[in-house]
Amino acid sequence: MFADRITNFGRKLDDKLDQELLKGALDYINFNEEPLALEILCDHICEYDVALNQAEYDEVIALAKDMGLDVNDVPFRHMKQLVV
């Protein structure tokens, strides 16, 4: 249900995040683990201090909310600090 949105967001990180990390996170979609895929992707963004623009941040937060994830929890709450 959210696979396309997660994948499209991940594509925006092609030049910002190691391809193996990106692929590893997105592979969870193939096992119907969309929430886990997004959480791992966001963990990598935070762990590697990947800079996000405001639109990317807004997109990932909206996606997390739509998926019923708590955006006040890790890793989402830390992502605001990465907006440039």
Sequence and secondary structure as in RCSB ss.txt:
>XXXX:A:sequence
MFADRITNFGRKLDDKLDQELLKGALDYINFNEEPLALEILCDHICEYDVALNQAEYDEVIALAKDMGLDVNDVP
FRHMKQLVV
>XXXX:A:secstr
  HHHHHHHHHTTTTTS HHHHHHHHGGGGGT HHHHHHHHHHHHHHTT  B HHHHHHHHHHHHHTT  TTSTT
HHHHGGGB 
